[in-house]
Amino acid sequence: MTAKRAAIVANPVKIDMAQLRRLLPAMERAHGYADTLILETTADSPGTEQTLEAIDAGVDVVIAAGGDGTVRLVADALAHSDVPIGIIPAGTGNLLARNLGLVDRFNRIFDLEDALEVAFGNCERRIDLGEVDVERPDGEHERFRFGIIAGVGIDAGMIEHTDEELKAKIGWLAYCGGIARWLIGSGAFSARFKIAGGRTWGTRASSIMIGNSGSLPGGLNLLPDADIDDGLIDMVIMRPRGPLGWSMVAAGVIARNLPRVKLPAHGAVNYFQGEEILLRLDGGPQNFELDGDTEGEVIALRAHTLEGALVARVPVTR
């Protein structure tokens, strides 16, 4: 019988390639795999081409080794292929890895050896991917897939304005500076939205986030009703007003995470769920982000999930 084979799509800026190569032979022997195909990403080729090359080579699993951008591109290319994705998380947010149990609520990441053990193992889960069709300010349309979350407003502005060198030093806390810079230069925006063919609603918001699942750094679950394999897309609208506005938003999120805690109802944060979400920005273009990477400005989007599109290697639960 032909031995199984893995491919690793690795960002060499994020991953210790020497350590990876040292660990692989024992891992391959333990799990009955042939020599692993290692494909490094570059600035000009950040993961899609390497994943397609791995699929063409007939590998049994593709392991994304890097940050959220690498993971998103590998997952996108693997959609509907039935080739599983393994993840070696090495980014700031590690969003898909976090929602699959490879990062805990205290931000502890599986080390390289443990992540390889999961990726070479046989515990799998079929999950949804988010898909969003965006309209650019010039009228052009683009389609993207994402693992966990997409958004406009403060979350995209935060990423756009965060210092990359500081993020490399202190991790996700560096986003606080990005938030401050966005708040100084921007503000609330007007939008209209429709959930799964329902009526059109208008709103004014500082952030609108659309997600497939919602576990974020710091132990916060931004979309507690979302499930990564329920076939539905979720949305949260944050509408802070006045000096205490963001405190009210935080209270609303906490209340949603802790259903037994009864906090006063208010309109600072609103949740929605459906098979499809349509959103149009009436106040002009806004920065747009996918799984922690900015993707330019948009004026409208349509989002839904690709149900069961991706097979993921996950830790064994006991």
N, C-alpha and C positions, 0 to 999 in steps of 0.2 A: 504494500500500500504506500502511495506517495505521501511523504511527510507534509504536514501543514506548513505554511509559511506566513510570516507577518511582514508588514511594512511599517516603518516609522517615518512620518512626515515631521521633521524637527526644525524648530527655529533655533539656530546655533547661538543666537544672542541670548536666549533665555535658558538653554539647556547645557549642562556640562557634558559635552559630547564624548570626552575621554572616559568619564565615569559610565556613561551609557554603554559604550562599546565594551567596557570591562564586565559589566553585569550581564550582557546579553547571552554569552555562550552557556552559562549555567542555567539561565531562564529557559533558553531554547531546549536544552537537554531535558529539563524537568517536565516540560509540557509537550515534548514530542514534536518540536518545530525544527524546520531546516533553518539555514542561515537567513537572518533578517535582511530585508531590503531597506537600506537607510537612504532617505531622500531629504536633503537639507533645503530649507526655504531661503529665499533672498528677498531683498526689498522690491525687486521687479517681479518676482514670482513667489507670492507669499503662501501658497499652499494648494490652490486648485489644480494646477498642472501636475504637481507631484502626486496628488491623490488619484487623478485619472490615470497616471502612469502605473500606480500600484494596482488599480482595478484591472487594467489591461494585462498586468503580469499575473493575474489570477490569484492574488493573495487571499488569505482567509480572514485577516483582520488588518485594519489600518489604524495605527496608533498616532494620535495627534499630540505632539510634544511641544508645548509652548504656551502662549497666552490665549486670551479669549478670541483674538483675531484668527490665529492659526486654527483653533478648534472649530470656529464657525465656518471657515472655508472648507475644512475637511468634511465636516458634517453636511454641508451643502452639496459637495460633490458626491457623497455617499448616499444621498437621499434616494430611496426606492431601489437601491442596489442589492439589499440584503447582506452586504458586506458589513460586519460590525465595526463600530468605532471604539477604540480604547483611548484613554486620555491620561497624559502625564501633565498635570496642571503646574504651570510655571509663570502665571501672570499676576496681575493685581487683584482682579475680581474673581477669576476662575468660576464664572457663572454656571456653565453647564456642569462642570465637575462638582461644584457645590451642590447643585440640585440632584446630582446622581450619587451623593454620599461620599465623594472623594475629598471633600473639605468639610470640616465640622463647623458648628455654630461659633466656635471660638477662633475661627480662621486658621486652624491647624490643617496643613496640607499633607496629603500622603507623600512620603519621600519617594525618591526615584525607584527604589527597589520595590516598595509596596505597590506603587502605581503600576509598575511592570507586571507584578504578580496578578493584579486585577485584569490588566489588558490581555495577558496570555491565558487567563483562566476561562472557564466556560459558563460563568454566571452572566446572563444577558437579560436585558429589558427592552421591549419595543416601545419607543416614545414618539411623540409628535414633534414636528418642527414648525416654527412659525414662518409664514410667508407674507411678504408685504410688497404691494405694487405702489410705488411712489410717483407723484407728479412733480417735476422740477419747475422752477419759476419760468423757464422758457417753454414749458408745455411738453417737454420730453418725459417719457415714462421709463422707469427702471424697476426690475424685480429683484428682491433680495430674500434670502432665507436666514433665519436666526434660531438660536437654541432657546434663549430665555426671554429677552426683553428688547423692545424697541421704544424709542420715545422722542418727543419734541419738547422744547422748553428748557427748564433748568438742568435736567439731567444731561441733555446734549450740550448745552452751554458750559456746564461744569467740565465735561470731558474736553471740549474744545479749548478751554482756558486753563487747564491744569498743566503745570510745569512737568515735563517728562523726566527731567533729572531728579526733581524732588520726589516724584512718584517712585522712581527706582530706589530711592533711599528709604522712604518711610511708608511706601505702600499706599493703600486706599485712603489714608488720612490726608494725603496731598490733595484730594478732591475738594477739601474745605476751601482752599485758596481759589480753586476754579469756581466754586459756588459764589464766593464773594465777588470775584471779578465779573461773573455773569450778572449778578444782582445790581452791580453798579452801572453796567452798560445796557441792561435790558430790563424787561418787566413783563407784566401780564400781556396775554394776547387773546384775541377773540377767535372762536372756532365753532363749527357746526359738526355734529356727529349723528350717526344712525347705527343702531344695533340690529343686525340680522333682519333687515327689511322693515323695521319698525318706523315710527315717526322720527322726523328730524328735530334734534334739540340744539339749542344754542348755549354757549357757555363762554366764560372768560376765565382763563387759567394761567398759572405760572408753569405748570408741567402736566403733560398727558403722556402716560406710559402704557404701552400695550404689551401683554406678555403671555407666554406659554407656561411659565412657572415664575415664582417670585422670591426665592430665597437669595438674599443679598449679604455682603460683608457686614459684620457686626451682629449677626444673629437675627436680623430683621427680615420678616417675610412680607414683602411689599404687596403681594397678591395672594392672601391666604386662602382664597377660594379656588385658585388656579391649581390644576393638576397637569403634570407633563404628559399624561396619556389619556386625557378625557375628551379630546377632539374639539375642545372649545377654546376660544381666545378671550382673554380678560383685559380690562382697562381700568386704570385709576386716574382720576382727574383731581389735581391739587389746586385749590383756589384760596390761597391765603389772603386775608383782608386786614389791613391795619397793622400796627406794631406787633400785635400778638398773633398775627395770622399764621406764621409757621409753627407756633406753639399749638394752635388749634389743629393744624394738619398732623403734627406729631401725635397729638392726643387721639385723633381719629384713626391713625394707623395702629397705635397701641391698642385701642379698643377693638379693632378688627382682629388683631393677633390674639387678644385675650378675651374671648367671648363672655366669660363670666364677670368681667369688669364692666360695670355700667357707667359710662361717661355720657355727658349731655349730648344729644343729637345736634348736629350742625352741618352746614353745607361746605365746610372747608375741604373735605375730601369725599369723593363719591366713587363707588365701584360699579362696574358693569361686566356682563358676561354674555357671550353669544357665539354663534357659528361664524359671524363675520362682523367686522367693524369698518365703517366708512368715516373718514375724518377730513374736513376741509378747513384750512386756516384762513380766516377772513382778513386778518390784520397784516398780511404780508408773509414772506418766507420765514421759516424757522429752521435752525440747525436740527439735524436728525441723527440719531445714533442707533446702532445695533450691537447688542452684547458688549457695550463699552467702547466701541469704535465709532467715530463720527463719519458720516457719509454724505456731507454736503447739506444743502438747503432743500426743503420741500415746501409745497403749498397744499398738498393733499395726499392721502394714502388710503389704501384698502388692505385690510389685514385679515388673515384667517390662519388656520393650522392645516398642515399636511398630516392627517391622522395616521399614526403608526409608520411614518416614513423612514425612521432611523432605528437600527438595532444598536444598543449600547452595551458595552461590557461594564458591569457594575460590581461593587463589593458583595461578597456573600453575606447575607443577613442571618443572624442567629437569634 
